[in-house]
């Protein structure tokens, strides 16, 4: 039953790509994000996601990576159908646990249409769920509860800084055309507390995480194949986000980023100030896909070396969102010293990504 639900979700997501972008609202500069309202869903737009990634430690000091992601999609395939069964909104979710002790990434996925008590992505505040998987904003803290096949999360993420509006006050361009853009904000330096259970064995954990919330109707340009993205919580209290959109040859099509310094001062970067360079590739033994899991990232005049917590952090979500990607915990290093920890996301290395 679960597999059939996944496959149905994949078909609907692919169908969404056939709908013209001009049938959705456009992302335009000048919109002022408001909170907590804009922490919630924006169902008129084609796609949206809430992404939490972070590093946690148990009482013995062992490090682990965590990922909780919810996606919302408006496929526009049955909106004139009066039936309550019409799939007007689809919610997908991915969860992952980078388990260094066992040398593998544990991950799971869910998908369901909204309604009938199956799933929901509510407006006005962050409240998105599928069955017993949920991410909610409660009393100014994000709360994630995930019951996966072989692991469970019961985690709280407490803000210690204001949100970081990406791009031009939350208007984040993703290509040369103004239409290729999203509304995008981050919440870095979230204090993590709660518990993680693996194979039924629970442990209390603490750590630091990063939340991204983004929504759009046409984020990808026609000649874009995927992106590389980092969100790094710096040890001094600062935060770094950088991304590059790649074309089908692998060259940079567009780029952007922002650096919040420990003082709170924030700098945004132009496309020519961001550069990603491969240092080392890893080939998945399951899918054969190669990923540049170790990178050099230049942000203006600052260079960071990224090293993964472990190489195998690939997620095969073909039965859910129709793609394979790498999402992994990484260390950020400058002049031989670790200066931060965060996540690196690599999409479009299997096949060109479709949103």
Secondary structure, 3 states (H helix, E strand, C coil): CHHHHHHHHHHHHHHHCCCCHHHCCCCCCCCCCCCCHHHCCCCCCCEEEEEEEEEEECCCCCEEEEEEEEEEECCCCCCCCCCCCCCCCEEEEEEEEEEHHHCEEEEEEEEEECECCCEEECCCCCEEEECCEEEEEECCEEEEEEECCCEEEEEEEECCCCCEECCECCEEECCCCCCCEEEEEEEEEEEEEEEEEECCEEEEEEEEEEEEEEEECCCCCCCEEEEEEEEEEECCCCEEEEEEEEECCCCEEEEEEEEECCCCCEEEECHHHEEEEEEEEEECCCCCCEEEEEEEEEECCEEEEEEECCCCCEEEECCCCCEEEEEEEEEEEECCEEEEEEEEEECCCCCCCCC
